[in-house]
């Protein structure tokens, strides 16, 4: 007898050299594990052993009747394992603890969470599907995904997660695997599966390779029928079985046997592979040498359930070599039949003990030898973390694939040459995609009920972005185009330059008969909010695309194909932690907003924060006015007041400096000869920009046009209707004499200089810079700024004269003026001097939203580079961002404000670096950039509403208080 055993051991040892040689269920403390397992096994009754074979379906969204049923299964039939299905994490955790308390031996808790707990539970995190992950080239990200899922499962008391799917999806028509597969490449599927397994099992949560021996090349769903795979053993060995060998060698703890009909493996075509000894014992255990836990696929599925009675199926599954029965349908009958089989010796007690021992070993591996109840507190917070969001972003960013780019249009550059339209196809929303596209430039949404109407509407556009949006609810949803959509797509592409962005399975592209007329194709894989937003950002070059197709698209685009793009250094949009900022600390801005609104410091405002080139906070608060009828939106534009100096005049002065048109060393008479022989002739450009030129702070020009007694506007200067002599529009129904501009400049020429040297903030120099720039370049300042900066930057919501471009509902009013214009100043510049110049001043007149202000400030922060274009030389930025009269206690740079030298002055929070720069505006605006921390901060408000006397925002230093919060939120 001993010799026979020895021979068997030698044979087994020799065989396993060719197959798996490890036991994935053995722990590092193998001796302690063996003692624990044996101590339990030796004291178990037959009924208790049989109970360990079952994993019963449990729900956390059903009634007490179901809870009683599960209780009966545990107490009466000694069921040793549960798989939780639909419900909520809170209820599941509570039920988990309750059911565990009923069981003599700790229950193994299973879960089907391929893309996260969201697959079954509400209010839990949803990661991308495997097809999306299959496009990622960095497998360490997939391992990180496995780690996160392992943490989630561990936190909720789940011990085995039925993932990853290792099926190789070589059949595009597969109705049940598809998006659940990592793709069609056996190597890619294997690498991803191993990475995922390593990540999840690192946290003591067992992975499960499914669906053995391979469900990827079927055209039917085993939930409803028995799929047939008519492949020979050689084909199966080279494709379907390839990943299983590798994941077994990598130490995966369990495998799921599928309900399939594979004649080359099991000649009985009525017998599912899950019930076949040829497959489960001979192939899986003997040939492949798998020593881990073997679990059937759900026995409620028609592919298995149609074979025999539920109890007969369960017995057949155990006889075939499975260790555990997933979702058995008739426990009492199954127990009876299993006991009968043991009595009749058609099932040996040794085989029963063998499976039970493996199950107990697995439970020890899972830590159930030291079972602890699930902590119920903070479940939501622990299952939906910032780290989950950060990983999700990385996964999606690394998956999106540029499939075609015939004209090398991606990323979109030269925005000044683009007129862009968006057209939606598909039956789901593209709202998040469109909103993100609009953050970069003007994008118009075009639609029509018929093709001819749509083509006509698209005529003015030279770039059309077509988004194909299909449901993201689950991976089995249809990904296909409708026939009409295919016709529309090809016709638009025939006439227009098209970017097609597919927010669904790449298999959708198989329906396209031709790709010839479509210049660019992007596959974004899913229609999630994050996929839409990140895909839009990639189109404009905020980050690089590097995903590769996980499946082939006919002969046109092979698996592994993908075009890498490059960054244009445009702003990204993300969450604070992605730029090493704290979300929790930034919430304090929201708290301050409540104070601002409650104390009526301003009816509404916008706050934007960017760091490291990433917008991480962009919110609007309150309303346009006190009547609270129109809520402020991020797209709404504000009167920027003196931010005009650094966002319109200053960039043009920098350019003029580089062009040698306005040198910094030049005097005023050099750049404006009409100022020769005036008291300002020798004042230098550098002195004026530094507010060190002895200029008066300002001149109230409008008062000189009013009756000195009534303070009403004089009819000599103003008319309510435009005419050839009165054609400079000040406000609604208010026109000033066109010749009055000469008077303004005459006043500036003649006004006395200040007697004392030193710093004095003045608007007057910017009246003069406007004049000089327009003379040097032969165009109005608003046209120059638009042409040289805003248009190509994509700052389509930054403009002078907003009433000519935007609807009033998009423009925030600034003041109820009862001293000059005698109306609500709405769509016209608030500053009186700029208004008298027709709305275009060098010192005021610019309008924008916070997003477009941030683009200009980011361009400065990037030393004159943005969107793939160099606007200004780095040396120029450095020259202007420097103090030249600091020894005179002047904090100003050239045009830019700088941090205070006097601590009693609140130009900033006092917490920013000396390299930082920015400006503030009279209407309650503020923009600041800090090269040291890489932070851009923008605050826009109409604190002048209802009147300019509303100084609470200034008095309480709200803008710099928020700046302090931002600085305190840095976490690196």
TAUR-V407727 format. One record per pair of residues at least 4 apart in sequence whose C-alpha atoms are under 8 Angstrom apart, sorted by the first residue. I is the first residue (numbers start at 1). J is the second residue. Records with the same first field share a line. If there is no record, write none. Layout:
I = J + J
This chain:
1 = 5
2 = 6
3 = 7
4 = 8
5 = 9
6 = 10
7 = 11
8 = 12
9 = 13
10 = 14
11 = 15
12 = 16
13 = 17
14 = 18
15 = 19
16 = 20 + 21 + 289
17 = 21
19 = 245 + 287 + 288 + 289 + 290
20 = 245 + 248 + 249 + 288 + 289 + 290 + 291
21 = 249 + 289
22 = 249 + 251 + 291
23 = 251 + 290 + 291 + 292
24 = 251 + 252 + 253 + 291 + 292
25 = 253 + 291 + 292 + 293 + 358 + 361 + 362 + 365
26 = 30 + 33 + 361 + 365
27 = 33 + 365
29 = 33
30 = 34
31 = 35
32 = 36
33 = 37 + 361 + 364
34 = 38 + 361
35 = 39
36 = 40 + 364 + 369
37 = 41 + 357 + 360 + 361 + 364
38 = 42 + 357
39 = 43
40 = 44
41 = 49 + 353 + 356 + 357
44 = 48 + 49
45 = 49
46 = 50 + 339
47 = 51 + 77 + 78 + 335
48 = 52 + 77 + 78 + 79
49 = 53 + 352 + 353 + 356
50 = 54 + 78 + 79 + 335 + 338 + 352
51 = 77 + 78 + 79 + 80 + 335
52 = 78 + 79 + 80 + 81 + 324 + 356 + 359
53 = 79 + 80 + 81 + 323 + 324 + 325 + 355 + 356
54 = 79 + 80 + 81 + 82 + 324 + 325 + 326 + 327 + 328
55 = 79 + 80 + 81 + 82 + 83 + 110 + 324 + 325 + 326 + 327 + 328
56 = 79 + 81 + 82 + 83 + 326 + 327 + 328
57 = 82 + 83 + 84 + 85 + 327
58 = 66 + 70 + 82 + 83 + 84 + 85
59 = 66 + 84 + 85 + 86 + 87 + 92
60 = 84 + 85 + 86 + 87 + 88 + 91 + 92 + 95
61 = 86 + 87 + 88 + 91
62 = 66 + 67
63 = 67
64 = 68
65 = 69
66 = 70
67 = 71
68 = 72
69 = 73
70 = 74 + 99
71 = 75 + 99 + 102
72 = 76 + 77
73 = 77 + 78 + 79 + 331
74 = 78 + 79 + 80 + 99 + 102 + 103
75 = 79 + 102 + 103
77 = 331 + 332
78 = 103
80 = 103 + 105 + 106 + 107 + 108
81 = 107 + 108 + 109 + 110
82 = 107 + 108 + 109 + 110
83 = 109 + 110 + 111 + 112 + 327
84 = 92 + 109 + 110 + 111
85 = 111 + 112 + 120 + 121
86 = 120 + 121 + 122
87 = 91 + 92 + 120 + 121 + 122
88 = 92 + 121 + 122 + 123
89 = 93 + 121 + 122 + 123 + 124 + 156 + 379 + 380
90 = 94 + 376 + 379
91 = 95
92 = 96 + 156
93 = 97 + 156 + 157 + 374 + 375 + 376
94 = 98 + 374 + 376
95 = 99
96 = 100 + 157 + 373 + 374
97 = 101 + 373 + 374
98 = 102
99 = 103
100 = 106 + 107 + 373
103 = 107
106 = 363 + 368 + 369 + 371
107 = 368
108 = 158 + 159 + 160 + 363 + 368
109 = 157 + 158 + 159 + 160
110 = 158 + 159 + 160 + 161 + 162
111 = 158 + 160 + 161 + 162
112 = 117 + 119 + 120 + 161 + 162 + 163
113 = 117 + 118 + 119 + 120 + 161 + 162 + 163
114 = 119 + 129 + 130 + 161 + 162 + 163 + 164 + 165 + 180
115 = 119 + 126 + 127 + 128 + 129 + 130
116 = 124 + 125 + 126 + 127 + 149
117 = 121 + 124 + 125 + 126 + 149 + 152 + 153
118 = 122 + 123 + 124 + 125 + 126
119 = 126
123 = 380
124 = 380 + 383 + 384
125 = 383 + 384 + 388
127 = 392
128 = 132 + 133 + 392 + 395 + 396 + 526
129 = 133 + 179 + 180 + 475
130 = 134 + 179 + 180 + 181 + 182 + 183
131 = 135 + 178 + 179 + 180 + 181 + 182 + 183 + 505 + 525 + 550
132 = 136 + 179 + 182 + 396 + 399 + 400 + 525 + 526
133 = 142 + 182 + 395 + 396 + 399
134 = 181 + 182 + 183 + 188 + 189 + 192 + 399 + 549 + 550
135 = 182 + 398 + 399 + 400 + 401 + 547 + 548 + 549 + 550 + 560
136 = 395 + 398 + 399 + 546 + 547 + 548
137 = 398 + 399 + 546 + 547 + 548
138 = 142 + 398
139 = 143 + 191 + 192 + 195
140 = 144 + 195
141 = 145 + 391 + 394 + 395
142 = 146 + 192 + 195 + 196 + 199 + 395
143 = 147 + 192 + 195 + 196 + 197 + 198 + 199 + 200
144 = 148 + 196 + 199 + 391
145 = 149 + 196 + 199 + 391
146 = 150 + 195 + 196 + 197 + 198 + 199 + 200 + 201
147 = 151 + 196 + 198 + 199 + 200 + 201 + 202 + 203
148 = 152 + 199 + 200 + 388
149 = 153 + 200
150 = 154 + 199 + 200 + 201 + 202 + 203 + 204 + 205
151 = 155 + 200 + 203
152 = 156 + 382 + 383
153 = 157 + 158 + 159 + 161 + 205
154 = 158 + 159 + 203 + 204 + 205
155 = 374 + 375 + 379 + 382 + 383
156 = 374 + 379
157 = 373 + 374
158 = 205
159 = 204 + 205 + 206 + 366
160 = 205 + 206 + 207 + 208
161 = 205 + 206 + 207 + 208
162 = 207 + 208 + 209 + 210 + 256
163 = 207 + 208 + 209 + 210
164 = 193 + 196 + 197 + 207 + 208 + 209 + 210
165 = 180 + 181 + 182 + 193 + 209 + 210 + 211
166 = 181 + 182 + 189 + 190 + 193 + 209 + 210 + 211 + 214 + 243 + 244
167 = 177 + 181 + 182 + 189 + 210 + 211 + 212 + 214 + 215 + 216 + 240
168 = 181 + 182 + 183 + 184 + 185 + 186 + 189 + 214 + 215 + 216 + 217 + 239 + 240
169 = 174 + 177 + 178 + 181 + 182 + 183 + 184 + 215 + 216 + 217
170 = 183 + 184 + 216 + 217 + 551
171 = 216 + 217 + 218 + 219
172 = 178 + 507
173 = 178 + 218 + 219
174 = 178 + 216 + 217 + 218 + 219 + 220 + 221
175 = 219 + 220 + 221 + 476
176 = 180 + 220 + 221 + 222 + 476
177 = 181 + 215 + 216 + 476
178 = 183 + 216 + 475 + 476
179 = 475 + 476 + 505
180 = 475
181 = 189 + 216
182 = 188 + 189 + 192 + 550
183 = 188 + 189 + 550 + 551
184 = 188 + 189 + 550 + 551 + 552 + 559
185 = 189 + 550 + 551 + 559
186 = 190 + 239 + 240 + 242 + 243
187 = 191 + 243
188 = 192 + 550
189 = 193 + 243
190 = 194 + 242 + 243 + 244 + 246 + 247
191 = 195
192 = 196
193 = 197 + 247
194 = 198 + 246 + 247 + 250
195 = 199
196 = 200
197 = 201 + 207 + 252
198 = 202 + 252
199 = 203
200 = 204 + 205 + 206 + 207
201 = 205 + 206 + 207 + 252
204 = 365 + 366 + 367
205 = 366
206 = 252 + 253 + 254 + 366
207 = 252 + 253 + 254
208 = 252 + 253 + 254 + 255 + 256
209 = 244 + 247 + 252 + 254 + 255 + 256
210 = 214 + 255 + 256 + 257 + 258
211 = 215 + 255 + 256 + 257 + 258 + 297
212 = 244 + 255 + 256 + 257 + 258
213 = 240 + 241 + 257 + 258 + 279
214 = 240 + 241 + 258
215 = 258 + 260
216 = 240
217 = 229
218 = 227 + 228 + 229
219 = 227
220 = 225 + 226 + 227
221 = 225 + 226 + 227
222 = 226 + 227 + 259 + 260 + 301 + 302 + 303
223 = 301 + 302 + 303
224 = 301 + 302 + 303
225 = 302 + 303
226 = 259 + 260 + 261 + 272 + 302 + 303 + 304
227 = 259 + 260 + 261 + 303
228 = 260 + 261 + 262
229 = 260 + 261 + 262 + 263
230 = 262 + 263 + 264
231 = 235 + 236 + 262 + 263 + 264
232 = 236 + 264
233 = 237 + 264 + 265
234 = 238
235 = 239 + 240
236 = 240 + 241
237 = 241 + 242
238 = 242
239 = 243
240 = 244
241 = 245
242 = 246
243 = 247
244 = 248
245 = 249 + 288
246 = 250
247 = 251 + 252
248 = 252 + 290
252 = 292
253 = 292 + 293 + 362
254 = 292 + 293 + 294 + 295
255 = 292 + 293 + 294 + 295
256 = 294 + 295 + 296 + 297
257 = 273 + 274 + 280 + 294 + 295 + 296 + 297
258 = 272 + 273 + 274 + 296 + 297
259 = 272 + 273 + 274 + 275 + 297 + 303 + 304
260 = 272 + 273 + 274 + 303
261 = 266 + 269 + 270 + 271 + 272 + 273
262 = 266 + 267 + 269 + 273
263 = 267 + 268 + 269
265 = 278 + 279
266 = 271 + 273 + 276 + 278 + 279
270 = 307
271 = 275 + 276 + 307
272 = 276 + 303 + 304 + 307
273 = 279 + 280
274 = 279 + 280 + 296 + 297 + 304 + 317 + 320 + 322
275 = 280 + 313 + 316 + 317 + 318 + 319 + 320
276 = 280 + 281 + 317 + 320
277 = 281 + 282 + 319 + 320 + 321
278 = 282 + 283 + 320
279 = 283 + 284 + 320
280 = 284 + 285 + 320 + 321 + 322
281 = 285 + 286 + 320 + 321
282 = 286 + 287
283 = 287 + 288
284 = 288 + 289 + 290
285 = 289 + 290 + 291
286 = 290
292 = 358
293 = 323 + 324 + 358 + 359 + 362
294 = 321 + 322 + 323 + 324
295 = 322 + 323 + 324 + 325 + 326
296 = 317 + 322 + 324 + 325 + 326
297 = 325 + 326
298 = 325 + 326 + 327 + 328
299 = 304 + 305 + 310 + 313 + 314 + 325 + 326 + 327 + 328 + 329
300 = 304 + 305 + 327 + 328 + 329
301 = 305
302 = 306
303 = 307
304 = 308 + 313
305 = 309 + 310 + 313
307 = 313
308 = 312 + 313
309 = 313
310 = 314 + 328 + 329 + 330 + 334
311 = 315 + 329 + 330 + 331 + 333 + 334 + 335 + 337
312 = 316 + 334 + 337
313 = 317
314 = 318 + 325 + 328 + 334
315 = 319 + 334 + 337 + 338 + 341
316 = 320
317 = 321 + 322 + 325
318 = 322 + 323 + 324 + 325
319 = 347
322 = 355
323 = 355 + 356 + 358 + 359
324 = 355
330 = 334
331 = 335
332 = 336
333 = 337
334 = 338
335 = 339
336 = 340
337 = 341
338 = 342 + 347
339 = 343
340 = 344
341 = 345 + 346 + 347 + 348
342 = 346 + 347 + 348 + 349
347 = 351 + 352
348 = 352
349 = 353
350 = 354
351 = 355
352 = 356
353 = 357
354 = 358
355 = 359
356 = 360
357 = 361
358 = 362
359 = 363
360 = 364
361 = 365
362 = 366
363 = 367 + 368 + 369
364 = 368 + 369
367 = 371
375 = 379
378 = 382
379 = 383
380 = 384
381 = 385
384 = 388 + 389
385 = 389
386 = 390 + 577
387 = 391
388 = 392
389 = 393
390 = 394 + 575 + 577 + 578
391 = 395
392 = 396
393 = 397 + 530
394 = 398
395 = 399
396 = 400 + 530 + 531 + 534
397 = 531 + 534 + 535 + 545
398 = 545 + 546 + 547
399 = 524 + 545 + 546 + 547 + 548
400 = 522 + 523 + 524 + 525 + 535 + 545 + 546 + 547 + 548
401 = 522 + 523 + 524 + 545 + 546 + 547 + 548 + 549 + 562 + 563
402 = 520 + 521 + 522 + 523 + 545 + 546 + 547 + 548 + 562 + 563 + 564 + 565
403 = 520 + 521 + 522 + 523 + 549 + 557 + 561 + 562 + 563
404 = 519 + 520 + 521 + 522 + 562 + 563
405 = 409 + 410 + 519 + 520 + 521 + 563
406 = 519 + 520
407 = 519 + 520
409 = 413 + 520
410 = 520 + 539 + 540 + 541 + 565
411 = 538 + 539 + 540 + 541 + 565 + 566 + 567 + 568
412 = 539 + 540 + 541
413 = 540 + 568 + 867 + 868
414 = 418 + 792
415 = 419 + 441 + 791 + 792 + 793 + 794
416 = 791 + 792 + 793 + 794
417 = 792
418 = 461 + 462 + 463
419 = 442 + 443 + 460 + 461 + 462 + 463
420 = 442 + 443 + 444 + 461 + 462 + 463 + 464 + 465
421 = 443 + 444 + 445 + 446 + 458 + 461 + 463 + 464 + 465
422 = 434 + 443 + 444 + 445 + 446 + 464 + 465 + 466 + 467
423 = 445 + 446 + 447 + 464 + 465 + 466 + 467
424 = 430 + 447 + 466 + 467 + 468 + 469
425 = 466 + 467 + 468 + 469 + 485
426 = 467 + 468 + 469 + 470 + 481 + 482 + 485
427 = 469 + 470 + 471
428 = 469 + 470 + 471 + 527
429 = 469 + 470
430 = 434 + 467 + 469 + 527 + 532
431 = 435
432 = 436 + 529 + 532 + 533
433 = 437 + 529 + 532 + 533 + 535 + 536
434 = 438 + 443 + 445 + 536
435 = 439
436 = 440 + 532 + 533 + 536 + 537
437 = 441 + 443 + 533 + 536 + 537
438 = 442 + 443
439 = 851
440 = 540 + 794 + 795
441 = 793 + 794 + 795 + 796
442 = 794 + 796
446 = 454 + 457 + 458
447 = 454
448 = 453 + 454
449 = 453 + 454
450 = 454
451 = 455 + 488
452 = 456
453 = 457
454 = 458
455 = 459 + 492
462 = 496 + 497
463 = 496 + 497 + 498 + 499
464 = 496 + 497 + 498 + 499
465 = 498 + 499 + 500 + 501
466 = 498 + 499 + 500 + 501
467 = 500 + 501 + 502 + 503
468 = 500 + 501 + 502 + 503 + 504
469 = 502 + 503 + 504 + 527
470 = 478 + 479 + 503 + 504 + 526 + 527
471 = 477 + 478 + 504 + 527
472 = 477 + 504 + 526 + 527 + 528
473 = 477
479 = 504 + 505 + 507 + 508
480 = 508 + 511
481 = 485 + 486 + 508 + 511
482 = 486
483 = 487
484 = 488
485 = 489
486 = 490 + 511 + 512
487 = 491
488 = 492
489 = 493
490 = 494 + 517 + 518
491 = 495
492 = 496 + 498
493 = 497 + 498 + 517 + 518 + 519
494 = 517 + 518
497 = 518 + 519
498 = 518 + 519 + 520
499 = 518 + 519 + 520 + 521 + 522
500 = 518 + 520 + 521 + 522
501 = 521 + 522 + 523 + 524
502 = 506 + 521 + 522 + 523 + 524 + 525
503 = 523 + 524 + 525 + 526 + 527 + 531 + 532
504 = 508 + 523 + 524 + 525 + 526 + 527
505 = 523 + 525 + 526
506 = 510 + 523 + 525 + 549 + 551 + 553
507 = 511 + 551 + 553
509 = 553
510 = 553 + 554
524 = 531 + 532 + 535
525 = 531
526 = 531
527 = 531 + 532
528 = 532
529 = 533
530 = 534
531 = 535
532 = 536
533 = 537
534 = 538
535 = 539
536 = 540
537 = 541 + 542 + 543 + 572 + 573
538 = 542 + 543 + 544 + 545
540 = 568 + 570
541 = 565 + 566 + 567 + 568 + 569 + 570 + 867
542 = 567 + 568 + 569 + 570 + 571 + 572
543 = 566 + 567 + 568 + 569 + 572
544 = 564 + 565 + 566 + 567
545 = 563 + 564 + 565 + 566
546 = 562 + 563 + 564 + 565
547 = 562 + 563 + 564
548 = 559 + 560 + 561 + 562 + 563
549 = 558 + 559 + 560 + 561 + 562
550 = 559 + 560
551 = 558 + 559 + 560
552 = 557 + 558 + 559 + 560
553 = 557 + 558 + 559
554 = 558
557 = 561
567 = 868
568 = 866 + 867 + 868 + 869
569 = 613 + 865 + 866 + 867 + 868
570 = 613 + 855 + 866 + 867 + 868
571 = 613 + 614 + 615 + 855 + 858
572 = 613 + 614 + 615
573 = 614 + 615 + 616
574 = 578 + 614 + 615 + 616
575 = 579 + 583 + 615 + 616 + 617
576 = 580 + 581 + 582 + 583 + 616 + 617
577 = 581 + 582 + 583
578 = 616
579 = 611 + 612 + 614 + 616
580 = 970 + 971 + 972
581 = 969 + 970 + 971 + 972
582 = 586 + 969 + 970 + 971
583 = 587 + 969
584 = 588
585 = 965 + 966 + 968 + 969
586 = 590 + 965 + 966 + 969
587 = 591
588 = 592 + 965
589 = 593 + 962 + 965
590 = 594
591 = 595
592 = 596 + 958 + 962
593 = 597 + 621
594 = 598
595 = 599
596 = 600 + 601 + 602 + 953
597 = 601 + 602 + 603 + 604 + 622
599 = 952
600 = 952
601 = 943 + 950 + 951 + 952 + 953
602 = 941 + 942 + 943 + 944 + 945 + 950 + 953
603 = 622 + 623 + 624 + 625 + 626 + 628 + 942 + 943 + 945
604 = 620 + 621 + 622 + 623 + 624 + 625 + 631 + 632 + 941 + 942
605 = 620 + 621 + 622 + 623 + 632 + 939 + 940 + 941 + 942
606 = 618 + 619 + 620 + 621 + 632 + 634 + 849 + 850 + 938 + 939 + 940 + 941
607 = 617 + 618 + 619 + 620 + 850 + 937 + 938 + 939 + 940
608 = 615 + 616 + 617 + 618 + 619 + 850 + 851 + 854 + 936 + 937 + 938 + 939
609 = 615 + 616 + 617 + 618 + 935 + 936 + 937 + 938 + 966
610 = 614 + 615 + 616 + 617 + 854 + 934 + 935 + 936 + 937
611 = 615 + 616 + 933 + 934 + 935 + 936
612 = 933 + 934 + 935
613 = 858 + 934
618 = 634 + 850 + 851
619 = 634
620 = 632 + 633 + 634
621 = 631 + 632 + 633
622 = 628 + 631 + 632
623 = 628 + 629 + 630 + 631 + 632
624 = 628 + 629 + 630 + 631 + 632 + 812 + 813
625 = 629 + 630 + 812 + 813 + 945 + 946
626 = 946
630 = 809
632 = 636
634 = 849 + 850 + 851
635 = 797 + 810 + 849 + 851
636 = 810 + 811 + 812 + 848 + 849
637 = 797 + 798 + 810 + 811 + 812 + 847 + 848 + 849 + 850
638 = 811 + 812 + 813 + 814 + 847 + 848 + 849 + 940 + 941 + 942
639 = 812 + 814 + 829 + 830 + 845 + 846 + 847 + 848 + 923 + 942
640 = 644 + 844 + 845 + 846 + 847 + 848 + 921 + 923 + 925 + 940
641 = 829 + 830 + 831 + 843 + 844 + 845 + 846 + 847 + 921 + 922 + 923 + 925
642 = 646 + 843 + 844 + 919 + 920 + 921 + 922
643 = 647 + 843 + 844 + 846 + 919 + 920 + 921 + 925 + 926 + 927
644 = 648 + 649 + 842 + 843 + 844 + 845 + 846
645 = 649 + 650 + 766 + 842 + 843 + 844 + 895
646 = 650 + 651 + 895 + 896 + 918 + 919
647 = 651 + 853 + 856
648 = 652 + 781 + 782 + 785 + 842 + 846
649 = 653 + 766 + 769 + 770 + 781 + 785 + 842 + 843
650 = 654 + 895
651 = 655 + 785
652 = 656 + 773 + 784 + 785
653 = 657 + 662 + 769 + 773
654 = 658 + 872 + 876 + 877 + 880
655 = 659 + 872
656 = 660 + 661 + 662 + 663 + 773
657 = 661 + 662 + 663 + 664
658 = 663 + 876
661 = 776
662 = 666 + 671 + 685
663 = 685
664 = 684 + 685 + 686
665 = 684 + 685 + 686
666 = 670 + 671 + 684 + 685
667 = 671 + 681 + 682 + 683 + 684 + 685
668 = 672 + 673 + 675 + 676 + 680 + 681 + 682 + 683 + 684 + 685
669 = 673 + 674 + 675 + 676 + 680 + 681 + 682
671 = 772
672 = 676 + 768 + 771 + 772
675 = 680 + 681 + 749
676 = 680 + 681
677 = 681
678 = 749 + 750
679 = 749 + 750 + 752 + 753
680 = 749 + 753
683 = 687 + 688 + 693
684 = 688 + 693
685 = 689
686 = 690 + 894
687 = 691 + 692 + 693
688 = 692 + 693 + 695 + 765
689 = 765 + 893 + 894 + 895
690 = 759 + 883 + 884 + 885 + 890 + 892 + 893 + 894 + 895
691 = 695 + 759 + 760 + 761 + 762 + 892
692 = 757 + 758 + 759 + 760 + 885 + 890
693 = 757
694 = 753 + 754 + 755 + 756 + 757 + 758 + 759 + 760
695 = 753 + 754 + 760 + 762 + 764 + 765
696 = 752 + 753 + 754 + 760 + 762 + 764
697 = 760 + 761 + 762 + 763 + 764
698 = 762 + 763 + 764
699 = 748 + 764
700 = 704 + 832 + 833
701 = 705 + 744 + 832 + 833
702 = 706 + 820 + 832 + 833 + 836
703 = 708 + 711
705 = 713 + 714 + 717
706 = 710 + 711 + 712 + 713 + 714
707 = 711 + 712 + 713 + 714
711 = 819
712 = 819 + 820
713 = 717 + 718 + 820
714 = 718
715 = 719
717 = 736 + 737 + 740
718 = 726 + 734 + 735 + 736 + 737
719 = 726 + 733 + 734 + 735 + 736
720 = 733 + 734 + 735
721 = 726 + 733 + 734 + 735
722 = 726 + 727 + 728 + 729 + 735
723 = 727
725 = 737 + 738 + 739
726 = 735 + 736 + 737 + 738
727 = 735 + 736 + 737 + 738
728 = 735 + 736 + 737 + 738 + 836 + 837 + 838
729 = 733 + 734 + 735 + 736 + 835 + 836 + 838 + 839
730 = 734 + 735 + 736 + 821 + 828 + 835 + 836 + 837 + 838 + 839
731 = 735 + 821 + 825 + 828 + 835
734 = 821
736 = 740 + 836
739 = 743
740 = 744
741 = 745 + 836 + 837
742 = 746
743 = 747
744 = 748
745 = 749
746 = 750
747 = 751
748 = 764
758 = 888 + 889 + 890
759 = 888 + 889 + 890
763 = 767 + 843
764 = 768
765 = 769
766 = 770 + 841 + 842 + 843
767 = 771 + 841 + 842 + 843
768 = 772 + 842
769 = 773 + 842
770 = 774 + 781 + 841 + 842
771 = 775
772 = 776
773 = 777 + 778 + 781
774 = 778 + 779 + 780 + 781
775 = 779
777 = 784
779 = 783 + 784
780 = 784
781 = 785 + 840 + 841 + 842
782 = 786 + 799 + 800 + 840
783 = 787
784 = 788
785 = 789 + 790
786 = 790 + 791 + 799
787 = 791 + 792
788 = 792 + 871
789 = 793 + 871
790 = 794 + 795 + 796 + 798
791 = 795 + 796
792 = 867
793 = 855 + 856 + 866 + 867
794 = 852
795 = 852 + 853 + 855
796 = 852
797 = 847 + 848 + 849 + 852
798 = 846 + 847 + 848 + 849 + 852 + 853
799 = 846 + 847 + 848
800 = 839 + 840 + 845 + 846 + 847
801 = 805 + 827 + 828 + 829 + 839 + 840 + 845 + 846 + 847
802 = 806 + 811 + 827 + 828 + 847
803 = 807 + 808 + 827 + 828
806 = 810 + 811
807 = 811
808 = 812 + 826 + 827
811 = 826 + 827
812 = 826 + 827 + 942
813 = 824 + 825 + 826 + 827 + 942 + 945
814 = 824 + 825 + 826 + 830 + 923 + 942 + 943 + 944 + 945 + 946
815 = 824 + 825 + 826 + 830 + 942 + 944 + 945 + 946 + 947 + 948
816 = 822 + 823 + 824 + 825 + 945 + 946 + 947
817 = 821 + 822 + 823 + 824 + 825 + 947
818 = 822 + 823
821 = 825
825 = 829 + 830
828 = 835 + 839 + 845
829 = 834 + 835 + 839 + 844 + 845 + 846
830 = 834 + 835 + 845 + 923
831 = 835 + 844 + 845
832 = 836
833 = 837 + 841
834 = 838 + 839 + 840 + 841 + 842 + 843 + 844 + 845
835 = 839 + 840 + 841 + 845
837 = 841
839 = 845
840 = 844 + 845 + 846
841 = 845
848 = 852 + 853
849 = 853 + 940
850 = 854 + 938 + 939 + 940
851 = 855
852 = 856
853 = 857 + 927 + 938
854 = 858 + 927 + 936 + 937 + 938
855 = 859
856 = 860
857 = 861 + 927 + 928 + 929 + 936
858 = 862 + 866 + 929 + 936
859 = 863 + 864 + 865 + 866
860 = 864 + 865 + 877
861 = 929 + 930 + 931 + 934
862 = 866
863 = 872 + 873 + 874 + 875 + 877 + 878
864 = 870 + 871 + 872 + 873 + 874 + 877
865 = 869 + 870 + 871 + 872
866 = 870 + 871
872 = 876 + 877
873 = 877
874 = 878
875 = 879
876 = 880
877 = 881
878 = 882
879 = 894
880 = 893 + 894 + 895 + 896
881 = 893 + 894 + 896 + 915 + 917
882 = 892 + 893 + 894
883 = 890 + 891 + 892 + 893 + 894
884 = 892 + 893
885 = 889 + 890 + 891 + 892
886 = 890 + 891 + 892
889 = 901 + 902
890 = 901
891 = 897 + 898 + 899 + 900 + 901
892 = 896 + 897 + 898
893 = 897 + 898
896 = 917 + 918 + 919
897 = 907 + 917 + 918 + 919
898 = 907 + 914 + 915 + 916 + 917 + 918
899 = 907 + 908 + 910 + 912 + 913 + 914 + 916 + 917
900 = 905 + 906 + 907 + 908 + 910
901 = 905
903 = 910
906 = 910 + 957 + 960
907 = 960
908 = 912 + 960 + 963
909 = 960 + 961 + 963 + 964
911 = 964 + 967
912 = 916 + 930 + 967
913 = 930 + 932 + 933
915 = 930 + 931 + 932
916 = 928 + 929 + 930 + 931 + 932
917 = 928 + 929 + 930
918 = 926 + 927 + 928 + 929
919 = 926 + 927 + 928
920 = 924 + 925 + 926 + 927
921 = 925 + 926
922 = 944
923 = 941 + 942 + 943 + 944 + 948
924 = 939 + 940 + 941 + 942 + 943 + 944 + 953 + 954
925 = 938 + 939 + 940 + 941 + 942
926 = 937 + 938 + 939 + 940 + 959
927 = 936 + 937 + 938 + 939
928 = 936 + 937 + 938
929 = 934 + 935 + 936 + 937
930 = 934 + 935 + 936
931 = 935
937 = 963
939 = 959
943 = 948 + 950 + 951 + 953
944 = 948 + 949 + 950 + 951
945 = 950
946 = 950
951 = 955
952 = 956
953 = 957 + 958 + 959
954 = 958 + 959
957 = 961
958 = 962
959 = 963
960 = 964
961 = 965
962 = 966
963 = 967
964 = 968
965 = 969
966 = 970
